[in-house]
Amino acid sequence: MAALAALTAVTFTACEDDNDSTGGGGQGGQGTLLTEGVYLVCSGNTSNQIGGSLTLLGLDGTSATDIFEQANGRALGDTPNDVMAYGGKLYVAVTGENTLEVINRYDLSSTQLSTTALMGDARGKKPRRLTAAGKYVFLSTFDGYVAKIDTLTLEAEQVYQVGSYPEGMAVGSGLLFVANSDYGAGQNPSLSSVNLADGTVTTFKDALITNPTSIACYDDALYVLDYGWYDDAWNQNDAGVRRVKEGQVEIVAAATMMAADPQRGLIYTVNAPYTSPATPVTYGVYDMKTGQSRQFIAGDGIDSPAAITVDEVSGDVYIASYTMNPDTGYADYSAPSYVNQYTAEGTLVRTFEAGAGPTAFAVSYGTSTQK
C-alpha cells in the first residue's frame, strides 16, 4: 500500500491533460475549435477474410466506408485496433499486420510503418493503442512496450518497457499513463506511469485493477476502464470505471466501454457485460465533478454496441453497433455496421452506415481564425 500511495499521491497529482485538443501536435494557433469529422476504424473479420477498413462520418450526415482502400489502392489489413486524429494526420494501429498507418487527413494518402522495424522484433509485435502529446505519438504493443514516435521524422525516439499486455494510454502533467491489461489473465494487471522527462517507469497495482484497457485523465484523478474478471462459466464480473486518486481506487460506474468528455467533466458509459443469460445493456453518464451518475439513453435503437466516442466541441455522442443477423438473432460480425449520433441530452440526431467490425473512433478538430 505504501507504493500505491506514493504513486497515486505524487505522480497522479494535478493530472492535467497534456494533449493538444486542436490536434495540432503542439502547434495550434489562436482560433475557435471546430469539429472537422469523425472517423471509425473497423477491424473486419479475420475468420471470414474481411479486412479492416476506415469509415468517415461527415458533418453533413453522409458516411463513406473503405476510404483508406479507395485512396491508397490497398486494404488496412488484418485487425486494425485503434485510430487517432492528431495534427494533420490520422494514425491507425493495425494489430494483425504489425504496422502503423500514418494517413494525411486531407488526401488520405498513407505512409505505412513496420512496428517491428520501428521498435525491434522483440518489442514491436501486435500494436494496440495510441495517444499523443506535443510533437509525439505514443504507441503500445502487446510485447509490453510503448514507443515515443516523433510526428515529423516518424522515428521512435524512445521505447519504454511497461507492464503485461498494455492497451490504452493518457498523458497528463508530463506523465504517460498506461493500462496494462495482462490479457485478462488476472495475474499481473497494472497501471504504469512513465515520466516523460527522464524515462523512469513506476508500476501501480491494486486489487480493483484486474483488466484495465483505457484511461482518461481529468483534474487530479485517473479514470480507468477495467473489463473486470471472468468466472468458470466465462461470465464477466465487475467491469467498470475505476477512479484512482490519492492512493485510493474505487469503482464509480458499471461499464464495458467509456468515452470521456473532459471539456464538460463527463464520462459516457456503455455496460454490456458478457454473461449467460445476457445482461440488459445500459447507457449512462458519470459526472466527474459531482460523482453522480444518470441514464443517458434507453438504447432502443442499438442492436449490439461496439464502440463509443464523444465530440468535445458539440458534446454529441457516437455509438457504433453491429447489425443483427435475422437468421440467428445474434450480432453479425461480418456484416456492415452502423453508428447512431446523439446530442448530449440523448436525442438521436442521425444514423450512419459503417464497415464490418466497428472498433474505435477518432474525432478530428481544426480551428477557424479569430478576427
N, C-alpha and C positions, 0 to 999 in steps of 0.2 A: 504493500500500500504506500510505502514511502516513495518508491519510484514513481508510482502512479500520481501521487500528489504533486511531486516535483515537476513531472512532465506537464500535467494539466494546469497547474497553478502558474508555472513560469512560461513555458513555451506556448501555451494556449491563451495567454492573456492578451487582451486587445486584438482579437482576431479580425482585423480589418481586411476586407477583400482587396488584394493587390491587382486583380485583373482589370485591364483597361476596358470598361464597358462599351466603349466605342468600337472595340475590335481593331484598334489602330496600332497594336503592337507597341504601345507606349508612346505613340507619336500622334495621338489625336489632338486636333486643334479645337478652337472655340467654335461653338455652334450648338444647334438643337439636335438632340439624339433622335434618330429616326429608325424605324424598322424597315429593312430592305427586302427580307424574305425569310422563309422558314424552310429548312432542309430536313429530310428524313432519310436516314440510311437504312436500307433493308438487307437483311442477311441472306435472303433467298432460302433455298432448301437443298442442302448437300445431297441427301439421300435420293432426291428426285432430280438431281443435276440442274438445279435452278441457281444461277449465280446471283451474287449480291447486286444491288442497284441503288441509285440515288434519285429521290423524288424532290422536286421543288414545289412548294405550296406558295402560289402567288398571292399578293395582296389584293388582286382583282378577283379572287375566288376561283381561279383556274389552277390546275396542277399539271405538272409534266413529269412523267416517270421515265426512268432509264436515261436521264440527261447526261450521265457520265459516259455511257457507252456511245451515245449519239455524237458526243463532242470528240471522243478520243478513239473511236473505232475498236475498242476493246472493253471487256467487262471489268467490273471491280474485282471479280474473282470470288474465292471461297470464304464466306462468312465475314464480311465487314462488320465490325463490332461497335465502332464509335465514330462520331463526326463532330467537328468543331469548326466554327467560323471565327477567324481571327485575322485582323488586318484585312488585306485584300484577298485572302486565301481561305479555302476550306481544307481541313486536314481530315483524312479518313484512315483509321487503323483497320487493316484487313488481316484478321487473325489467322485464317487458314492459309494465307499466302506469304506470311512474314513480310508484309510490305506496309509502307506508309505512303498514301497518295497525298500530294501537295497540289491542290487544284486552284487555278486562277478563278476567282469568283465571277469575273466578268466575261470571259470567253470559255471557261470550264476546261481549258487545256490543263493537263496534269503532268507533274514530274513524279515518277514512281521511285521510292527509295526502298532498298532492301534493309530491313531492320537488323538482320544478322550481319550485313556488311557495315551498317551504321554503328552497331553496338558490340559485335563479335558473336560468333556462333553459340557460345555458352550463355549469352545474356539477352539475345535479341529475338528469341522464338516466341511466337504467339503474342503479338502486340494486342493490347486490350483497350486502354482508355487514355483520354487526352485532357490536358488543361493548359493554360498559358498565363504568362505574366511578363510585362516588359517586352524585351525582344526575344523571349524564349518560349518554346513549346515543350511541354513535358509529356513523355510517352511511357506508359507502364507496360511491362511484359510479364507473362506467366512464369518466366525463369526467376523472377524475384528482383527485378531491376527497374529503374526509371531513368530514361535518357533526358538530358537537358540539351535541347536542339536549338541552335541559332536560326532564327527565321530568315536571315539573309543568306548565310552560307549553306544552310541545310546540313550542317555537320554537328555531331554530338560533342559538345564541349566537355561534358562530364556525364558519367554513368554512376548512379547511386545504387548500392545494394540495400534493399528494404526488407520486406517480410515475405511470407509464403503466399504466392499467387496474388499479387497486387492487382487491384481494379481501379476504382475511381479516385480522384485526387482533387485537392483545392489548394490555393495559395493565399496566404494572409500573413501580414506583418513580417515579411521576409522569410517565411517558413513554407515548406511544401508538405502538406498532409496527405498521407497515402492510406487507403483502406486495403489491408491485406486479408483476403477472403479465406485463405487456406483451402480453397476449392470446396468449401462446405464441409470439410472433414472434422472440424471442431477440435483439432489437436493443437494448432498453433496460430489461431487468428490473432490479429493485432492491428494497431494503427502505428504508422511511422511518422515522425516529424523530422524533416530534413532542413537544417539550417543552410540557406542558400548562400550565405556569406562565407562560410568555412567548410561546408560539405558534411558536417557531422550529422549522424543519424541517431535518433532516440526512438526506442520502442515502447509502446504503451499497450498493456493488456488489462483486461477486466473480465469478470465472469459474465457480464452482459454483452460483451463484444464477442460474438460467436461466428458471424459470417458477414463481415462488413463489405459493402460493394460500392457505396457512393458517399461523398462528403460535401457538405455545404458549410461555408464559413460565414458567421453572422455575429456582429458585435464582439462579445468576449467569449463565444462558445462555438463548438463544432456541433453540427447536426449530421449524424451518420445513419445511412440506411443500412440495416442489417437484415439478412434473409432468415435469421433465426436458425433453428435446428430441426432435424427430421427424426421421427420415431421409427420403430422397426417396420411399420406399415407405410413408411415414406410420407406420413402426414407432416406438413410444415407447421412449426410452432414458433410463437414469439417473434415473428417477423415484424419489424417496426423501425421507427425513427428514434435513435438514441441521442440524447443531449449530453454533451461532455463539457463540464465546466468546473474549474477549481477543485479538481481531484474527485469529482462525483460524476457518475453515469446513471442516467435514468431513461426509461422508455417513455416517450411523450406522445406517440401516436402509433397505432397499428398500421402497418404499410408494407407492401411489397414493391412499390415504386414511389418515387417522390420527385418533385420539381420545386426548387427554391426560387422565390422572388425577393431578393434582398432589398429592392427598392421600396417594397411595401412591408417587409418583415413577415412574409407568409411562406408556408410550405404547403403545396398541393400534394395530396396523397391518394394513391390507389391501393386498396387492400384486397388482394386476390390470391390468398394462400393456396398451395397445392394440398388438397385434402380429399378424402373419400369417406362419406359423401361430400360433395362440393360445398364449400362455404360461400354464402352470398357475398358478392363483390360490393364494396363500399367505396365512396369517393368523398374525401374530406379536405378541410383546410385547417392547418395549425398555425396559430398566430405566435410567432417567436417573441413578440413584445409582451404579450399578456399571458402566454402559456395556455390559452384556451383553444379548443377545437370545435368545429361545427361541420355539418354536412355541406358539401359543395354542390353535387348533383345527385339525382337518384340513379342515373346511369342507364335509363331505359333504352337509350339509343346506341348502346355499346354492347357488342356481342362478346368479345373476349379481349380485354385491354392488354396492350403490349408495350407501350411507351407513353411518356408524358413529358411536356415541357411548358414553360410559361414565357410569354413575351414581356420583358421587363419594362418596355415603353408603354404598351397599351394595357397590360395586365391580362390580356387574353390567354387562355389555356388551350393547349392542343393535346388531344388524346388519340393515339393510334390504336386500331383494333384489327384483329384477324376477322375475316368473314366466317360464317358458319357453313359447314358442308351440309346441304339439305338431306343427303342420304344417311349420314352418320349422326347428325345432330351435334357434332363437335367442331371445334375450330379447325379450319382448313389451313394448314401451314404452307401449302403450295400455291394457294390462290392469291390474287391481288388483295391488298388490304385497303383500309380507308382511315381517314383522320377526321375527327369532329373538332371544330373550333368553337370555344365558348367564351363569353365575356367573363370578367372577374366575378360577376354576380351569378354565373352559372346558366346564362341564356345561350342556347345553341345559335351560332352565327351561320355556319355552313358546314358541309361535308365535302371532303376532297377524296379523290381516288389516289391510291398509292401502290407501291410494289409489294412483292411477296416477302413475308418475314420482317415486319417493321421492328426496328431495334433501338434506334436512338435519334434524337432531334438535335438540330443546331439552329439558333436564331441569329441571323446576320444583321448588324446595325451599321449605320453610317451617320453623318452629320450634315445638316444644312447650315450654310454660312450665316452668321448673325450680322445684320446690317446696323 
